[in-house]
Amino acid sequence: MAKSESAVDFRMMSEALAMDEELDGVDLRVFLFLFSRLDFETYTRVEQREVAESLKRHKVHVSRSIRKLKAKKMIIEATPRIGRSPSYVLNAKYGK
């Protein structure tokens, strides 16, 4: 994906994210943290413990937020899982 396409995808994704009334502040913070680690093409392993510690939140809250983000198809989990921690990729089609 070209760099300019990524910027357009991010703008569309950001607008859809901001307009989603079902997401709360923790969900948005978790998404932003994941966005800083993930891209639209390569699955990247992310430990919920790391997210929780970085955001100073309980792991159960991070887990709930990740479930919401997956349900809304904002992030896609790799299957089958490699190791204990899941791998995710951003969904470039979210917000389009």
Secondary structure, 3 states (H helix, E strand, C coil): CCHHHHHHHHHHHHHHHHHCCCCCHHHHHHHHHHHHHCCCCCCEECCHHHHHHHHCCCHHHHHHHHHHHHHCCCEEECCCCCCCCCEEEECCCCCC
